[in-house]
Amino acid sequence: MKHLPNVLIVGSGEYTTGYVHGAASRSDKSAGVVALTLFDLRASGKVGRLLMAGTNGTKFPGIRKHLHEKITDSYGLDSSIETYPDDNEPSDPSAYLQAMDQLQPGDAVIVFTPDSTHFEIAIQATKRRLHVLIAKPMVKTMDQHRSLAEIAANTNLLVCMEVHKRWDPIYTDAGERIRSLGDFSLFHAYMSQPKSQLDSFKAWAGKSSDISYYLNAHHLDFLCNSLHGKARPLLVTAMASNGVAQMKSIETEDSITLTSRWQNMTSKSLGTAVCTASWIAPQSDVHSQQRFFYQGHRGEVTVDQAHRGYSVADDQKGFQSPNPLFMKYGPDAQGNFSGQQCYGYRSISDFIDAAISVEKGETRASDWNLKLATIHDTFLVTAILQAGRMSLDNDSAGITIKYGSDGLPSSLIVR
């Protein structure tokens, strides 16, 4: 590779910048994650030009001011970034194409946009031979997933899902232990966000995606990755609760529970996975409740990701249970950003390192399967999420997952 990789961020919302509705987010990500990580990688000489594309250019003056206050003033990092569309353009959904045309083959695109837009943005990136990191869920349907996987395989491109739990040391250790506990029996997971997120995501909530695609993707990827080659899902049924979002005039489910029947590959014994996602939680000591229980034939694993024996309290925010393992925003003793080992940071930096390695010819994109959440490793996640949506749309009918001769999901059938 003859130049440092340039990186385009598509999406200018909470996770990328920490800026929501004209102000810093009230969540635990007020300084964002993606842009901050890339500013630090640029300062360390890992990446070159940084670009950002949204749809409403009139937001960018506020975003730049916010990034300067939260990042440059806090850590001394350069927070300058090229933005598309122009500041005086109120609506241009295709601005990301103009930004992509500024990149060179082998550069990278990081996508944090509404779920329904992921596929088309990723297709446009791969046409320009750009590596792509996509917020979970990767895409919404198996057909889209299969199309992207074929393109990635034929072009030696990394197409990956940004699912930072793969870098969480507790989840990593839990997954390794799970693989030693014999056949799969039971998995029960819960993940929530507060009601305020309905306001943050009201532009797309219930219109182009739902809370299951948004949150259940986390624990489904963890389970599928932990059971890779050991067990696979056969049947998915979904049920939902409603009422709170509707009172906010948002037509979407409050909580969605996916129940899936799994079969262990060797013994053919059955297991059950129950994953619930909700965005109507009350304000509490954490932004997101995240926990699971796993039972194998030879043991159990329990993780409460939100509470790790660490709590703080102050006059401004009251009692909190922070998680600096995800993202550490406090500067070190010299005033520098010090979150390079956090799993929110590493899920992005490791992708950039892998893209550089592929472009240098040191590795092929396929070498990163089972190391990163590549398009080839995440078929089952997409299959379960799509089956869940199909179940809800068919009065909670069971959805059978059929498999092809290659061992990958081939079709979904309403029972």
Secondary structure as GFF3:
##gff-version 3
##sequence-region A 1 415
A	DSSP	beta_strand	7	10	.	.	.	ID=ss1
A	DSSP	alpha_helix	14	17	.	.	.	ID=ss2
A	DSSP	beta_strand	19	20	.	.	.	ID=ss3
A	DSSP	beta_strand	23	24	.	.	.	ID=ss4
A	DSSP	alpha_helix	34	43	.	.	.	ID=ss5
A	DSSP	beta_strand	50	53	.	.	.	ID=ss6
A	DSSP	three_ten_helix	57	59	.	.	.	ID=ss7
A	DSSP	alpha_helix	60	67	.	.	.	ID=ss8
A	DSSP	pi_helix	68	72	.	.	.	ID=ss9
A	DSSP	alpha_helix	73	75	.	.	.	ID=ss10
A	DSSP	beta_strand	82	84	.	.	.	ID=ss11
A	DSSP	alpha_helix	95	100	.	.	.	ID=ss12
A	DSSP	beta_strand	108	111	.	.	.	ID=ss13
A	DSSP	three_ten_helix	115	117	.	.	.	ID=ss14
A	DSSP	alpha_helix	118	127	.	.	.	ID=ss15
A	DSSP	beta_strand	131	135	.	.	.	ID=ss16
A	DSSP	alpha_helix	142	155	.	.	.	ID=ss17
A	DSSP	beta_strand	159	162	.	.	.	ID=ss18
A	DSSP	three_ten_helix	164	167	.	.	.	ID=ss19
A	DSSP	alpha_helix	169	178	.	.	.	ID=ss20
A	DSSP	beta_strand	184	194	.	.	.	ID=ss21
A	DSSP	alpha_helix	196	200	.	.	.	ID=ss22
A	DSSP	alpha_helix	211	211	.	.	.	ID=ss23
A	DSSP	pi_helix	212	216	.	.	.	ID=ss24
A	DSSP	alpha_helix	217	226	.	.	.	ID=ss25
A	DSSP	beta_strand	231	241	.	.	.	ID=ss26
A	DSSP	alpha_helix	244	247	.	.	.	ID=ss27
A	DSSP	beta_strand	255	264	.	.	.	ID=ss28
A	DSSP	beta_strand	270	281	.	.	.	ID=ss29
A	DSSP	beta_strand	290	296	.	.	.	ID=ss30
A	DSSP	beta_strand	299	304	.	.	.	ID=ss31
A	DSSP	beta_strand	312	314	.	.	.	ID=ss32
A	DSSP	beta_strand	318	320	.	.	.	ID=ss33
A	DSSP	alpha_helix	343	360	.	.	.	ID=ss34
A	DSSP	three_ten_helix	365	368	.	.	.	ID=ss35
A	DSSP	alpha_helix	379	393	.	.	.	ID=ss36
A	DSSP	beta_strand	399	403	.	.	.	ID=ss37
A	DSSP	beta_strand	409	414	.	.	.	ID=ss38
###
